[in-house]
Amino acid sequence: MMSSGPAGPYSALRLAWEALRGHRHWRPAWRSVARPRDAYRVVVVGGGGHGLSTAWHLAAEHGITDVAVLEKGPIGLGNVGRNTTIIRSNYFMPENIRFYEHSLKLWERFEQTHGFNAMVSQRGTLNLFHSDGQRDQFARRANAMRIEGVDCELLDRDAVKRLVPLIELDNTRYPVLGGFLQRRGGTVRHDAVPWAYARSASARGVDIVEHCEVTGIRVEAGRVTGVETTRGTVRAEKVVLCVAGHSSRLAEMAGFRLPIETHALQAFVTEAVKPCLDCVVTYGAGHFYISQSDKGGLVFGGAIDGHNSYAQRGQLPMAEEVLAAGKTLMPALSRLRVLRQWAGVMDMSMDGNPIISTTPVGNLYLNGGWCYGGFKAVPAGGFYTAHLVATGAPHPVIAHFALSRFREGRTIDERGAGPYPWAH
């Protein structure tokens, strides 16, 4: 990504001017530092959405600019660039509603805040229900959301069909009885998000170090003192782990274990077609979700593969299950070719909820365990992680995300599925 400078604004006038000059005078959108300095006040491990959001909020909200973000590869090619772009705040537990609603509000002003086109599209998210029990569950969720002042609507069959004509209401497997709609939900271009944060953080003095893998965490007298990397040792007063999918490996380097398993989550995209789906649809009975990208491809996915894996490719049985669910819900999908398939690796916590917390090691902080919810939580995740690092105490909004909840029996059972990662 290139711009007129790390802090330079984008504009239609600038684009036209550079076009006349053959686009030869753009400068890097952010400063990619070749080697980290010997020491920083804060080192953020992980240059994905949450890591870069944390770094930016440290600089923008707390004035802490002596920060390095260490990313083992290029910015935007990790999990943050491998998801299905959905944003929403339609949760049930009051604490979760408040957190994700704050994140959604930050998404609503994301492009204005960062001066970057991330294609934030509030096209709505529609959750379908297929039984009386599911309908009652969504009615309870709607009531919980309304108590917190968050928008939501319950739709009958006719309203669902008017909104999404492609849906086969009377499919033979799981007939659709209605839907639960949050109109403010939608999608955001995934890889634009880390680019925007990298640009904004860099403009405030944060060092972004790409191709710098952390290979060890230095701990002395129970406190973190720095990290070992492929580009040398970096001392730090505080270290933040934002390495979704690899949190357990980094925690092991620091000498403790996390209540997390790593699973692969697959996604797919079809060939481009004319606009035919103008909202995000999730199919509760088959764990299937789908939306149409700005390029015209239908982007969809389903459940995790169900076994521990660090591979970013997934397995065929889950691909078959996802495609079968999609064809059941929208038979027209059978006429489209799947162009690409990929997978990201995720932290699946024991209760299906994230961890933003201190750790058993002093001055070492964790942002992880996001399960399916990591992308939509990027703005608020960084906001509250930065607050925790800067003040040393959790903000009340994220107090329930503490790592200690697993030891103290205060787990958050948002889905009512119990302490089983695969069930979330």
Buried (B, 14 or more C-beta within 10 A) or exposed (E): BEBBEBEBEBEEEBEEEBEEEEEEEBEBBBBBBEEBEEBBBBBBBBBBBBBBBBBBBBBBEBEBBBBBBBBBEEBBBBBBBBBBBBBBBBBBBEBBBBBBBBBBBBBBEBBEBBBBEBBBBBBBBBBBBBEEEBBEBBBEBBEBBEEBEBBBEBBEBEBBBEBBEBBBBEBEEBEBBBBBBBBBBBBBBBBBBBBBBBBBBBBBEBBBBBEBEBEEBBBEEEEBBBBBBEBEBBBBBBBBBBBBBBBBBBBEBBEBEBBBBBBBBBBBBBEBBEEEBEBBBBBBBBBBBBBBBEEBBBBBBBBBBBEBBEEBEBBEEBBEBBBBBBBBBBEBBEEBEBEEBBBBBBBBBBBBBBBBBBBBBBBBBBBBBBBBBBBBBBBBBBBBBBBBBBEEEBBEBBBBBBBEBBEEEEBBBBBEEEBEBBEB
